[in-house]
Amino acid sequence: MKKYLLYVCSLCLSMCMATSCSDEELTDTKITYYTVFSMNGDEVMSVPIGGQFTDPGCTATENGEDVTAKIVKTITNVAGEEVTAITTGSAGMFTISYAAKNVDGFSKSVKRTVFVYNPNITESIAGTYITDMAASTYGTAGDTFAKRAAQYGNTTQCTGITFTEVAKGMYYANDLLGGWYAQIRAYGKSYCMTGYVALNEDNTIELLSSYIAGWGDGLDYIENAKWDPVNKKISYNLSYASQIFMAPVLIQK
């Protein structure tokens, strides 16, 4: 019995020593230094229709050394298509990406957003809104937000929907779904459909981009979007995930 116990103890000791050696081998690591970017100018810039945009550029370092020459610059339009330059013939939104790989092949990037705006816009939709629960509808049957909310046992009045001006006639919206998922369904802020929209001279509104962090995608489209300056109201129809249809009506507070 003693011999058996001695054998087991010796076996355990051998395994521990083997494991210890293996661990020591795994500690042989290498440090990699990622590219550090320094963007000249602002992350969000604007230029009027017909104007000329000059990119202030970006610099980069890697472990303290200048690697600006390694930067690869890419410009994409609002449709996500790569273009050669920012054109200013009409209102729109562009993204400039500055990317670089370090000596170990790891890539990193920073982005700048550029808005081409219409200087003739006189109206403004900037402000905070509430969702008109009785006028806003969900689904092809046209159920009101109020009716659908009640079905979920929720009597929430959706508030705090904001449009923030980023350039003349260009706005950042914090929830284009009018609070549907974030407030009515109580999923939280990650399920707000953020995005950028443009106000036209005839008070119609165009969707530039959209994104919902919770699911990592955006709207299919927004149509019939308009601003009612008399009643301080925004209304539009939208499609999401090719199966969810809403017609939010937002009233400025």
N, C-alpha and C positions, 0 to 999 in steps of 0.2 A: 504493500500500500504506500509506504514511504517513497519507494523507488518510483512509483507511478506519479505521485504528487511532485516529486523532484523533476520528472520528465516534463510534466505539464508546465511547471514554473519556468523551466529552461526554454520550452517552446514559446511561451508568452514573451520572455525576455528577448528572444531572437526576433520575434515579430515586431516588437517595439523598436528594436534597433534598426530593423529594416525600414520600418515606417519613418523613423527619425531621419535616416539617410535620404529617403525619398523626399521628405519635406525640405531638407536642405537643398536638394537639387532644384526644387520648384521655386526657391527664393531667388534664383538667378534671373532677375527681371531687367528690363531696359526702359529708360525714361524717354518719352516722346514729347516734344514741345510743339503745341498747336500754333497755328498762325494767329497773330493778334492784329486786328484791323483798327484803323483810325480813320473814320469817315470825315472828309472835309464837307462843310456845309451841314444842312439839316437832313434828318432821315425822311422828312416829308417836305417836298418843295412844289412850287407851282409856277406856271407860266401862262400868260393870256393867249387866246387863239390868235394866230398870226405872229406871235412873238418868237424869240429864239432862245432855246434852252442850252446853257453851257454846263456840262457836268463838272462840278468842282472836284470830282475824283475821290480817291481813297488810297491810303498808304498801308503797309503791312510790315510786321516784324516777326521773326521767329527766333526765339531764345536770345532776344536782344539785337539781332542782326536785321538789317533792312532787306526785305524780300518783296518789295513793291513790284518788281519786274515780273514776279510769278503770278500776279493777279490776272485772272481771266474775267473779263467783263461781259455780261449778257443782258440784253434789253428785251423785255416781253411786253406785249400790249395787253389790253384788258381781257382779251380772249385767251391769253396764255400762249400766244404765238410769238416765236422769237423774231425780232425785227432788228434792222441795222442801226436805226436812229429813232429818236423821239420826234414825231411829226406834230405840228401844231395847227394843222388845217382845220381841225374840229375838236370839240371838247372830248376829253378822254382821260384815261389813267394808264400809266406805264410803271413798270418795276425794273429797276437796275440792280442786278446781282453782281457782287464782287466776290470771287471765290479763289482759293489757292490751296494747294496741297503742300504738306510739310515733307521733310526728307524721308519720312517713313510711309508716305503715301496717303496720309489721313487728310481729308478735305474739310474745309470750314468756309463759311460765307457770311456776308452781311448784305442787307437789302435797303434800297432807297425807293420811295414811292414818289412819282412825279405826276401832278395833275395839270391838265391843260384845261383852263376854264374860260367861260364866256364872260367877258367884262360887261356885257350889256344886261345881265340879269339884274332885275330891280327888286324882286321878291326874295324873301328868305323863309326857309322852313326850320331854321334853328330853334331849338327849344325842347321842352319836356311835354310829353303827351300821356293821355290815358286812353285805354282801348274802349271804344263804345261797344259794350258787351251785347247790347240788343241789336245793333246794326251789323256787327262783324259776324261772318258766317264760316262754318267749317263743313267740308264735304260737299258732294254733288247734290245732296238732298237739301242743302241750304240751312242746316240747323244753326241757330245762333250760338255764339260763344257762351252766352248765359245758359242756354239749354244744355249744351254739352258739359259745361262746368258743373251744373247741378247733378248731372248723371254720375259725375265723379265725386259727388258729395262736397263740392267746393263752390263757395260763393265769392271767391276772390274777385276784386275789381283790379284789373291789370293796370298798374301805374309805373311811372318812371321810365317810359319809353322815350329815348332821347335821340335827337339829330343834332350833331355838332358840326359846324362849318369848318372845313379844312382848307378850302379855297373858295373863291366867289362862285356860288352855285353848286359847290361840291360838299357832300355831307357824309359823316360817319354815323351809322345807325347802330344802336346797341342791341336792338332786337326787332328784326323785321317780321317776326312771327307774332308780334303784338302781345308777348307774354304767354303764348300758348303752352309751351313745354316748361319754361322756367317758372311760371307762376301758377297757371291753371293746373298743370299736371305736377307741379311742385318738384321738378327735377333739379332745379337750381340753376345758377348763372352759367354753368358750362353748356347749358342747352338753350342759350340765347342765340338767335341767328344774327350775328353781326354782319356788317357790310358797308359798302360805299354806294351812294346814289348821286345822280346829277339832276338838278332842277333846270328845265328848259325855259325859254322866254315865254312860251305859251302855257306855262305852269304844269306841263306834263313832267313826269319823273321817270328817269331811266335807271335801271340797276347796273352798277359797274362791277361789283363783286360781292360775294357773300360767303360766310363760313360759320359752321356750328362746331365748336370744339368737342362737344360730347360724342359726336359721331364722325367728325373729321371730313365733312363734305359741305355742300352748299345748295342753294335753291336751283331748281331747273330753270325757272324764269319768274319774272314779275311783269304783268301786263295791265293795261288800262289804269296805270298809276297817275294820279293827279293831285295837285295842291289846290284847295279851295281857300283863297285868301280872305273871303268874306266871313266864312264860318270857322276859319283856322283849322281846317281838317285835311288829313291825308287819307286817301283810299286807294286800294289796288287789289288785284287778284294775283295769287301766287300758286306755284306748284312745287312740291318737294318730294323727292324720292319717286317721282313718276306716279304717285298714288295718293298723295295728300294734297288737297286743294283747300285754300283758305281765301277769304276776302276781308282782311282787316280794315277797320275804320278807326283812325286815330285822331283824337281831338286834343288840340293844344290847350294846356292849362293856363 
